[in-house]
Amino acid sequence: MSTPHTRLRVVAALSASSLGATTVRAQPGDGYYGGHMWGGGWIAGPLMMAVVVAVTVAVVVLLIRWLGGPAQNPPPPAAAERTPLDILKERFARDEIDKQEFEERRRVLED
């Protein structure tokens, strides 16, 4: 019976062996570092390395987000309903209406 730790060790060993167990062999060329396209790999090598690193980081980030589950932030509280009288008081406080108009409208709202 395999435990989670055993399975994790197997996955880690397989990943390490597939990523790190490469052999370097000399390849025939025309005298300047193998004659590969783009100047013997001087451009393609670092470019591919950057792509591999970016893809690896993206996969790790997505995996962590997926394993983390949904966000635990509570929903924002519902805004309290503003009454017409509250709005009228705000308009008066902002000097959009004068005291006489405020009193007239307040009387109308209270009736």
Contacts in CASP RR format, 6 or more apart in sequence:
PFRMAT RR
TARGET T0000
AUTHOR 0000-0000-0000
METHOD contacts of the structure
MODEL  1
MSTPHTRLRVVAALSASSLGATTVRAQPGDGYYGGHMWGGGWIAGPLMMA
VVVAVTVAVVVLLIRWLGGPAQNPPPPAAAERTPLDILKERFARDEIDKQ
EFEERRRVLED
27 34 0 8 1.000
28 34 0 8 1.000
29 35 0 8 1.000
32 40 0 8 1.000
33 39 0 8 1.000
33 40 0 8 1.000
33 41 0 8 1.000
34 40 0 8 1.000
36 44 0 8 1.000
37 44 0 8 1.000
38 44 0 8 1.000
84 109 0 8 1.000
85 106 0 8 1.000
85 109 0 8 1.000
85 110 0 8 1.000
88 97 0 8 1.000
88 102 0 8 1.000
88 105 0 8 1.000
88 106 0 8 1.000
88 109 0 8 1.000
89 102 0 8 1.000
91 97 0 8 1.000
91 102 0 8 1.000
92 99 0 8 1.000
92 102 0 8 1.000
97 105 0 8 1.000
END
